[in-house]
Amino acid sequence: MVQDNRKTILLATGGTGGHLFPALALAETLFKRGHRPIMFMDQRVSSLVKDSSISEKYLINTKYKSTNTLIGNINNLIDLGFSMRDAKSKIKKVKPSAVVGFGSYASASVMLAAIRLKVPTMIHEQNAVVGKVNRFLSKRVDRFCTSFKNTLMVPNGVSVYRTGMPIRDTFLNIRKKKYRAPGLTGKIRILVLGGSQGASIFSDLMPIAMGLTHEKIRKRITIIQQCRPELIRETQERYSSYGIEAEVSHFFHNIPSLLGSSHLVLARAGSSTINEVAYVGRPGVFVPYPSATDNHQVFNATQLIESGGGWLREQNEITPKLISNLITRLVSNPSVLLAAASRAKDFVKVGCKENLTELIEDLIHLNSKSRIFKKGPS
């Protein structure tokens, strides 16, 4: 590890919580090591950082809209140009020693501006399939890091550092707690996560699935479910109609403690979700979002499932009856849940934040003779 004075390190992220939370996790460790982490993010995720201890944050000015039309793509290119100009101005202001990108379109302008200004740059790819922005930037940055052992669509010639996924400090105490499977009597807590944007399919199917579940098991179940704001009331009422104890919310700020008290997790298969559930050693049933770019959620889940750390069900195959039968089978076999919990915990590569921090410190050291404000382009 290279010991150095306090450095300003800019972390560029946005789009969804899946890109944001790993950046926050790394920021925590950078701060502990005496550095000055600064978050650059777009408006979409800014509301998710209100409880963060990282106080320095900048908004990335972007009006990007997902589109397949020629006019839409032209507008996005124009937006990228304006966003890059804004990012360059902010980078010159904070004078970072390094810039780390976590994917999403929001990070693109910041990374391109940093490259243009000759700031040392690094990318962390969270998913098992490299995203479009990170793919485009991969040969332009100084270092390229991945979460999964087998990551697809890494461009030829790109050297890969497999660091694992940065997990926030609040999950550490939960990881230390031993998982206890539900007994044949007593409460069964099921946590349903739809990602930071919610997943309507869980609101559609889960209440019906619980209604189909045998009363002997159903009356023992408590559901904690994340769903879209417009579906909260309806979902809560549907659970109540089946006599199910449930707490339904758009977003939970206490995910670590909820995971810690859960016997089973039902979730989408974003990389952050997969790794956080596995990190604390909780068995999960994962339903990948079918419209995810390059089907990356299926590849995320597949690697965990192949290790024995959970179960994968495609969205086009799940029905209320299938969910009911699967949950009934799992909660009736504690040894199966215990085995999956143990294998999930072993799946996660620990020490990621420290590894990333050391890579950043080494990168800064190697580039110390060619820093941005020497005579880089403006």
Summary of the structure (lengths in Angstrom):
residues: 378
radius of gyration: 21.6
end to end distance: 32.4
largest distance: 72.7
contacts: 1343
relative contact order: 0.14
helix: 47%
strand: 16%
